[in-house]
Amino acid sequence: MENEDRHQGISWEDIFWEPRKYNERRKLKADLYLRSFCPHCNKELMRHDMIRLAVVNLDGESGWMELSPYLNVFDRKTDIRLPEGQEVKELCCPHCHHSLVEDGKQCGMCNSRVASFLVGVSNTKVPFLICVREGCRWHAVSPSDETQIILDDSHEW
């Protein structure tokens, strides 16, 4: 029987293992490190291994917010009070102070406003959207941009 299978091009590996292309991925890895940049001044937003942004709460208090640069890791720090479930008034680049809030775009989970900055691996930079409501974990990259990051992060090249 084994010889018959070999002649037909079937081996035991073909029966038990699903064939995959080397390094094939359909989604970004959850803990992928994403370098972050301002879409206006192009300066890097990293400070002490965290993404650092200027923030203003609804009471008008200004401060800073630090976010994890690892995809789907939701660690954050801030020096002002940001009540759970409340949108921040403003999120800005700490270098050029330009607003990162996107007009006309909404969170895919709670319909709040969103902010955007550039993220990348290697040479590719793409828009990364985050919800501005404290506690919401929604974030997004367009499917075509996600594919580009996957290709750029590939070890095949």
C-alpha positions in Angstrom: 0.0 0.0 0.0 2.8 2.4 0.9 4.4 2.0 -2.6 1.0 2.6 -4.2 0.6 5.9 -2.2 4.2 7.0 -3.1 3.5 6.4 -6.8 0.3 8.6 -6.5 2.4 11.4 -4.7 0.8 10.8 -1.3 3.0 10.5 1.8 2.1 10.1 5.4 3.1 13.8 5.9 0.5 14.8 3.3 -2.2 12.9 5.2 -1.4 14.3 8.7 0.0 17.8 8.1 -1.8 20.6 6.4 0.6 22.2 3.9 1.5 25.8 4.6 3.8 28.3 2.9 6.9 29.3 4.9 6.1 32.2 7.3 2.5 32.5 6.1 0.4 34.8 8.2 -3.1 36.2 7.8 -3.2 38.5 10.8 -0.7 40.6 12.6 1.0 38.9 15.6 -0.6 40.1 18.9 2.7 41.2 20.5 4.2 42.8 17.4 6.3 45.9 18.2 5.0 48.9 16.2 7.2 52.0 15.9 5.0 55.0 16.1 5.2 58.4 14.4 3.3 61.7 14.1 1.5 61.9 10.8 2.1 65.7 10.8 5.8 66.2 11.8 6.9 62.6 11.2 8.8 62.5 14.6 8.9 59.3 16.5 6.4 59.1 19.4 8.4 56.8 21.5 9.7 57.8 24.9 11.2 55.3 27.4 9.7 52.3 25.5 6.2 53.7 25.4 4.2 55.7 22.9 3.9 59.2 24.5 1.0 61.5 23.5 -0.2 64.8 24.9 -3.7 64.6 26.3 -6.5 66.9 27.5 -9.4 65.6 29.5 -13.0 67.0 29.5 -12.1 69.2 32.5 -9.5 71.0 30.4 -6.5 69.5 32.3 -3.4 68.9 30.1 -1.0 66.1 30.6 0.5 63.1 28.9 -0.6 59.5 28.1 1.7 56.6 27.5 0.6 53.6 25.6 2.3 50.2 25.0 3.9 50.0 21.5 3.0 46.3 21.3 -0.1 45.3 19.4 -3.0 44.2 21.6 -1.1 45.0 24.8 -3.2 47.6 26.5 -0.8 49.0 29.2 -1.1 52.7 29.7 0.0 55.4 32.0 -1.1 59.0 32.4 -0.4 61.9 34.8 -4.0 63.3 34.7 -7.4 61.9 35.7 -9.1 60.1 32.8 -12.4 58.7 34.0 -13.4 55.2 32.6 -15.9 55.4 29.8 -15.3 59.1 29.1 -13.7 60.4 25.8 -10.6 62.6 26.1 -11.1 66.1 24.8 -7.9 66.1 22.8 -5.0 63.8 21.9 -1.9 65.5 20.3 1.6 64.9 19.1 4.0 65.9 22.0 6.4 67.4 19.4 4.3 69.6 17.1 1.1 69.6 19.3 -1.1 69.0 16.2 -4.3 67.1 17.0 -4.3 63.4 16.2 -8.1 63.2 16.4 -9.7 62.3 13.0 -12.7 64.2 12.0 -15.6 62.1 10.6 -14.2 58.7 11.8 -15.7 56.6 14.6 -14.7 53.8 16.8 -15.8 50.4 15.5 -17.1 49.3 18.9 -18.6 52.3 20.7 -19.0 55.0 18.0 -16.7 57.5 19.9 -14.2 59.7 18.1 -10.9 58.2 17.1 -7.3 59.4 16.9 -4.7 58.3 14.3 -0.9 58.1 14.2 1.5 56.2 12.0 2.9 52.8 12.9 5.4 50.7 11.1 7.7 47.8 11.0 10.9 48.3 9.0 10.3 51.0 6.3 6.5 50.9 6.0 4.3 53.4 7.9 0.6 53.1 7.9 -2.3 54.9 9.8 -3.3 53.2 13.1 -6.6 54.2 14.6 -7.4 54.1 18.3 -10.6 55.0 20.2 -10.3 58.2 22.4 -12.8 56.8 25.0 -11.0 55.7 28.2 -11.3 52.0 28.6 -12.3 51.1 25.0 -9.7 48.8 23.4 -10.8 49.2 19.8 -8.0 49.9 17.3 -7.7 49.3 13.6 -5.4 49.2 10.6 -6.9 48.9 7.1 -6.8 45.3 5.7 -4.4 46.4 2.9 -2.1 48.2 5.4 -2.2 45.1 7.6 -1.0 43.0 4.7 1.7 45.5 3.9 3.0 45.3 7.6 2.9 41.5 7.5 5.0 41.5 4.3 7.4 44.1 5.7 7.8 42.1 8.9 8.3 38.8 7.0 11.6 37.0 7.5 11.4 35.5 4.1 13.0 38.5 2.4 
